[in-house]
Amino acid sequence: MTARFMSDTPYAGTEQEMQRIPGFHSRGTGMAVSRFRYSAKDCDCRLCAYKSRKRKCEKAGGCICLRERLVAGCVPFEELLEKLTAEVTVSPFVSRVTRLSAQPHPCFFLAGHRERFEPLWERHIRTAEEDAMCAALYLLSADRFLWGKAISAIEPDIIHFQKIHIHGVDLNGYVLFHTAKDLYQGTKHISLSELVDPELVGDMTFELIITAFLIRRYGCGVLSAERSKRC
């Protein structure tokens, strides 16, 4: 136990600071990382107090355990799309999401996308903005040419967008880059009206962006939702 000699004096705070180990954070500070993994049994909706007899969630705002169910593999991708269209009630957006969701692709449907994304994501450092990092990496790695421009600006805990020069990318790459930047930094380079315009944003690019929206909102567990079943 550290001895305190100035506890009842005006210098108590100074003494405490001087006795701290440089670079060491005391207990109760910093970010706590849980190693617990939710299972399907933990997320059985039949045990939820907010579920009705028809298994419909009666909690305002929807399921309060959505992230936990994602981790457990209990949330199918179509459920996330349903929540998205319920929240964004702009008719052209809802129509386009509904049309594309009728024949959805896997999250990694472009050649080489998974191979570009996963090695870098596995080396990332967990931060408070982990979901934003995952969403941005997902979009940047979708286009091979754009990825070549971006990879040198990506570190395990940060993306330096100001160092990414996108000269030469096509329209889809341009949209992917600026949407990734918007999701990561909270900027607004791409508007909703531009996203729903099929002449500006092709169907495949739109699908990628919708997946990135869901990652930013609900976490990287979205990437496994396509293989999930309802619990």
Secondary structure, 3 states (H helix, E strand, C coil): CCCCCCCCCCCHHHHHHHCCCCCCCCCCCCCCCCCCCCCCCCCCHHHCCCECCCCCECCCCCCCCHHHHHHCCCCCHHHHHHHHHHHCCCHHHHHHHHHHHCCCCCCCCCCCHHHHHHHHHHCCCCCCCHHHHHHHHHHHCCCHHHHHHHHHHEECCEECHHHCCCCCCCHHHHHHHHHHHHHHHCCCCCCHHHHCCCCCCCHHHHHHHHHHHHHHHHCHHHHHHHHCCCC
